[in-house]
Amino acid sequence: MAKSVNIKKGDTVKVIAGKDKGAEGKVIQVLREEQRVIVEGVNRIKRHTKVINQGGRDGKTGGIITAEAPIHISNVMLVDGDGVTRVGFRRDEVTKRRPDGSTYQAERSVRVSRKTGKEI
């Protein structure tokens, strides 16, 4: 079973460990099962691809492709303002509306910055 991940796609994160330590980038993809994230411009690898001539025009040209590899979630921290922060959760009371027009009270889970207490 995969643990919950506090970082979402689109978040700006800072790398806190590894060869790209100090680099900041936007999260492109979150791989929840593997506990990893793919960050724009971080952990770049080169992949050698073969020329595939099948499919006529659709054949792929070979060469060296540079792409981002996944990085473990423990090696990144969420950027909040000018520094980094841990992520907490808070339950907020909200008023929801049913299709028939009546309203009711419910709770909504919100991500908050542990440093400032503000909603992320």
N, C-alpha and C positions, 0 to 999 in steps of 0.2 A: 504494500500500500504506500502511495506517495504522500510525503508530508506536505503540509500547506506551504506555499511560497509567498513571501511578503512583497516580492518585486513583480511588477507587471510590465507587459509590453508597452513601450513608449516612455517608460521612466528613464531619467538620466541618472546614471550610476558612476561611481568612481572605483577603480580597481585598487584594492588595498594590499594585495599580495601577488607575487609572481613576476614574470619578466616584464609585464606591462604596468607595473605598480605606478600609481599616480595618474594614469590615463583616465579621462572621462569620456563617456559616450552614451548613446541612446540604446536601450534594449530593443533588439530586433525581434527576438523570439525567446520564449521561456519553455524549457524542456522540463516539465514538472516531474516526470517519472525518473529522470536521471539526475535531478537536483542541479541543473545547469542552465545558464543563460547565454545567449549569443549577443554580444555587444558590438555596436558599430565601430570599426577601426581598431578593435582590440583582439589580440591573439590571432593575428593573420597567419594563414598557412598557404603554401603553394601546392597545387595539385596538378600533376602531369596527366593530360587527357590524350587519348588515342584518337586518330582520325577515323571516323565511321562514314563510309561511303554509301551505305544502304539508305534507300528512301529517296534517291535522286537529289532534288534540290534541298530536301530536309536533312541531308547528311551533315553531321557535326564536324567542324574543323578542329584539329588537335592543337595542343599548345599547353602553356602553363597558365593556370587560372589561380588568382589570389583571392581567397575568401576568408571569412571569419570562422574560427572554430569555437565550440562551446567552452565556457569557463565555469568553474564550480561556483555555486551561489554564495558560498561562504567567503569567497575572495572579492566580493563586490559589496559596496554600501550605497544606499540611496543618497543622492545629492539634494540638500534642502537649503536654499538660499546660497550662502557662500561656503558652507561646510557640508559635512556628511552627518547623517543621523540614523538611528535605529528606527524601526517601524513598530508602532503599537496600534491597538484597535480600541474603538470606543463605540458603545451602542447608543444611538440617538433616537429619541421619540419623534415619530413623524405621523402626520395625518394623511391617510390614504383614502382614495375615493373609489367606490365600487361602480360597476357599469350602470346600476340603477340610480346613481346620484348620491346615495347615502355615504357617509364618511365613517372611518374607524381609526383607532390608534394602533400603531405598529412600531416595531423597532428596526432600525437600519444600522448595519455595521459599517463604520467608517475608518479608513486608515489615518492615523495621526502621527506626527513627528514626535519622537520621544524627547527631543531637545527643546522644541518650542511649544509643543502641545497643540499646534495648529493642524487643521485638516490638510491632508495631502491630495 
